[in-house]
Amino acid sequence: MPNRTATSDSQPFDFNLDTVQAEADLTPFRVHAGGRRFSFAHLQSLDVWDLVEIAEGGDTGATLGVLRAALGDDFAEFRKNPLPQYKLKQLFEAYQKHCGLLPGESDASAS
């Protein structure tokens, strides 16, 4: 019989993560590019484990990584459209605004 270090589900706990609900409206951010619509998942709904890895890619790499995570399977199609840096900047600022963040502000900021 394998050793089990976790307590059984019948044991009391201090915090139930399964019941936590988002405080923000997690409506997707919709973008028109290359003649079609793309839906980016709300920044608050992205898996933090993926975002930690993405953050290691520098500013542009992190920005593109967040957009890749937000687009999911549609990223390959979105990637077919040219994306000059000035458009990437405007897109990401609009995405942050949609998600309730000011450009340059992160969820971890104190303000």
N, C-alpha and C positions, 0 to 999 in steps of 0.2 A: 504494500500500500504506500503511495507517494506521501511525502511530508507536505502538510498544508500549513502555511503560515498565516493565511488570511482568515479572518473570523467569518462565521457563517452569517447569512443574511438575516438571521433572527436576532443578531446582536445589535445593541443600540449604536447610533452613529452621531457625530457632531454636526455634520452638514450633508444634506442630500443634493448632490450636484444634478441628479436626474430630474429634479423639479424646478431648476432654475429656468426662467423665461427671459427672453430679451426685453430690455426696457425700450429699445428703439423699434420703429417700424422697419422691418428688414426687406422692404420692397427692392427688387433688383434695379440696377442702373441700366437703362436702355440707351444704346448708341447706334446711330446710323453711320455705316462706313462701307464703302465699296458697293453701294446699291442694296445693302441688306441691313437687317436689324441684328444687333448682338445684345445679349443680356448678361451683365456682370452681376454676380452674386454680391449682396451687400457685404461690405468690409467686415462688419461685426459677425457675420455668419461663417467667415472663413476659418478653417482649422488652424489653430495657433501653432501646432507642431510643424505644419508646412511653412508657416510664415517665419518661424525662427530660422529655418534653413535658408529661406529666401533672403533674409536680412543680411546674410554674409556676403552677398554679391555686389556690394557697393550701391550707391544711390540709384543709378540707372538699372542695374541688375535687379535690385530690390523692387523698384517700381514695376518693371516688366514681370517679375515673378509674382507680384500681387495680382497684376492683371491676368496673368496666365492662370493663377489659382481661381480668380473670380470668374473667368470664362469657362473653365473646365474643358470639356470636349470641343468647344467651339474655338479654342485658341488657334488651332492649326488653320482654320478658315480665316480668322481675323488676321493672322500673321501674313497672309497673302497680300494684304493691303500695305502699300508704302506707309511708313510712319516716321516722318521727320521728327527730330527732337522737339521742335516748337509745338507740334501737334501732340506729342506724348505729354509734354508739360501741361498743356491746356486740358487734355483728356483726364490726366490724373488729378488735377486740381478740381475739375468738375465732379469727378468720382468721389473725391474726399468731401466736397461740399454736400453732395447727395447723401453721403454716409454720416453727415453731422460733424465732420472734422474740418478744421481750418487747415489750409495747406501748411505743412511743416509741423503740425500738431499730431501727436500719436495718442493712442488709448492710454499709454502709461504716463502721460504728462500730468503734472500736478495741477495745472490750471483747467 
